[in-house]
């Protein structure tokens, strides 16, 4: 691709990220590439010669994904955080990573997004949708329906509906399985359920889930509170029309190597191969 524009999504709470923007803008000016700060989706237009650079942690990449998904812009994640599970390069390799993109030394990976609807509240998320109790105790009871069929009633703290991307985030900490991206699915993981027989369930990506709240609950998308759902109302979750596109640099570590480096995956095979 001929790189013509870079959309910038930066975590302002990280001074190192702001300083890196200056370096990247200098690089852009020298090469005739337009650098465009992005605050909302309206700042982004569809372009074959554009990428987004997210400077921050995984939360910044999630925000970038929300802002550029509808325009189909690939995201290059540059880690300025402590985890950087979705990132492709550390901050000190920012310019090198962008130059590799400009040289075509990358691929683009599609990651499924979720669409949620609850009355007048709607949107999309890359990692997960969480329906959680609004009471200080967090207790709520939720009824899950799939394809017109009742699945179960979940008394407890709530439910997480996640993608494969989100399977290594909140769902994993709640006991959910790891799903290897770019697999497409709807993973439902109970939060602190009061019924020991209830376990995470994997649904086909093309299906629709309906969650009915028996009490007033909160609706959280990719870590942000997006609204409240009144008792007896429904939250509908399905696959979003537009995926998130992630830049993958050639030779980047495999998914399981990243698990080993970031989440302490027991890489016994790699250790056996070491001299």
C-alpha angles and dihedrals in degrees: 000000000000104000108224105154138026120199111209124214110178135180101232091198090070112073091195090060093053091050090050090055089063091055092048093048089052089052090049094051092052092052100038094248118146116234113205124184112221123211100154137013089259088069090066130076129185112266134161091213099054139093132177121232115207112200111194137043131314090289090061091052089052090052091047090050091054091051101046106028096094091052092051095236117160116234126223109200117210114190119233093149136078099260111024095180092161096039126108101198141023118243095258089060096050098114092041091053093050091048089053090053090050088052092052094247095143147067131222121237123200118223120191118240129206125234118208131191127185113164108297092349117093141147144121137268136193101207111026153325114228125198107195137168116276094204115093088248088057090219116144139149119230131187117211123207127187123188092343092309126112112242104181146305113255118204110185139065096324145270135290119209108193143171125230087267090055093046089088093050129056093342092057092053088052092054100269124146127259112252118196113234139260085040110122118224147118112250117195115197122180119228114224092328118196091220114076093201093064113097136167114291128203118216130189114268094238095058130093126235124203121197117194117198118214089193133031108283141180124247116216125185119192090338097312123111104236101173151314127269119212124227114285092015123122137237112206118202127186141145112295120238094236124051127211113254116215125195111232114194116219112265094017116155116277122253092260093046088056089050088053094049100040107026103028094250108183099251096186093154092056091049092051090054093055114103 
